[in-house]
């Protein structure tokens, strides 16, 4: 964990289970700085601890505050999460844009906080008035309500994406490796020769295009070395002479 991360401030949370679920969501993405403002059922809360599971240590370190103003007093940038339009002039950001901004500010030494409102009605205008900007998740306008833990999860995910560059796509090779082009070329030669001998490339006028399509298929498959060996073995087995078979089974 690092101190260069946003603080998640849960304002007047109502259910211990949701506090615990928010803690799990935070820890999933490497965040462990939580502050609580006047939790309805008091603090500590055994239901929150039970729901947090392996994230209980995050709750042990959570700060407890009486008001939103106290919880963000040491912060230079505060974001408020809300789905409802407010009668306040504020910059409104998506979670992605907000976490990009937060990451840059934290890198320069600022202290950043994100406010999450109570489950029933969300943040009040008095809370949002203390924020620098609003985070609004682009949800279905006909059903815009997000659970506290869901909102924490979305925000934490976007933070992780911005703070730690992840490969958008990767391949896990599970003990093998990509086949070098020369091996793919030899596989193509093997199939082309055998299919040619079997009269597959017919009529002759279409043969060049068919061979090209076959080569294109091999390259498009992004084969591993294990794949290449298996394709060679499959073709060899299919081409064994009928008299090598006995009782429907291959003889050694």
Rosetta blueprint (number, residue, H / E / L):
1 X L
2 X L
3 X L
4 X L
5 X L
6 X L
7 X E
8 X E
9 X E
10 X E
11 X E
12 X L
13 X L
14 X L
15 X L
16 X H
17 X H
18 X H
19 X H
20 X H
21 X H
22 X H
23 X H
24 X H
25 X H
26 X H
27 X H
28 X H
29 X L
30 X L
31 X L
32 X L
33 X L
34 X E
35 X E
36 X E
37 X E
38 X L
39 X L
40 X L
41 X L
42 X L
43 X L
44 X L
45 X L
46 X H
47 X H
48 X H
49 X H
50 X H
51 X H
52 X H
53 X H
54 X H
55 X H
56 X H
57 X H
58 X H
59 X H
60 X H
61 X L
62 X L
63 X E
64 X E
65 X E
66 X L
67 X L
68 X H
69 X H
70 X H
71 X H
72 X L
73 X L
74 X L
75 X L
76 X L
77 X E
78 X E
79 X E
80 X E
81 X E
82 X L
83 X L
84 X L
85 X L
86 X L
87 X L
88 X L
89 X L
90 X L
91 X E
92 X E
93 X E
94 X L
95 X H
96 X H
97 X H
98 X H
99 X H
100 X H
101 X H
102 X H
103 X H
104 X H
105 X H
106 X H
107 X H
108 X L
109 X L
110 X L
111 X L
112 X E
113 X E
114 X E
115 X E
116 X E
117 X L
118 X L
119 X L
120 X L
121 X L
122 X L
123 X L
124 X L
125 X H
126 X H
127 X H
128 X H
129 X L
130 X L
131 X L
132 X L
133 X E
134 X E
135 X E
136 X L
137 X L
138 X L
139 X L
140 X L
141 X L
142 X L
143 X L
144 X L
145 X L
146 X L
147 X L
148 X H
149 X H
150 X H
151 X H
152 X H
153 X H
154 X H
155 X H
156 X H
157 X H
158 X H
159 X H
160 X H
161 X H
162 X H
163 X H
164 X L
165 X L
166 X L
167 X L
168 X L
169 X L
170 X L
171 X L
172 X L
173 X L
174 X L
175 X L
176 X L
177 X L
178 X E
179 X L
180 X L
181 X H
182 X H
183 X H
184 X H
185 X H
186 X H
187 X H
188 X H
189 X H
190 X H
191 X H
192 X H
193 X H
194 X H
195 X H
196 X H
197 X H
198 X L
199 X L
200 X L
201 X L
202 X L
203 X L
204 X H
205 X H
206 X H
207 X H
208 X H
209 X H
210 X H
211 X H
212 X H
213 X H
214 X H
215 X H
216 X H
217 X H
218 X H
219 X H
220 X H
221 X L
222 X L
223 X L
224 X E
225 X H
226 X H
227 X H
228 X H
229 X H
230 X H
231 X H
232 X H
233 X H
234 X H
235 X H
236 X H
237 X H
238 X H
239 X L
240 X L
241 X L
242 X H
243 X H
244 X H
245 X E
246 X E
247 X L
248 X L
249 X E
250 X E
251 X L
252 X L
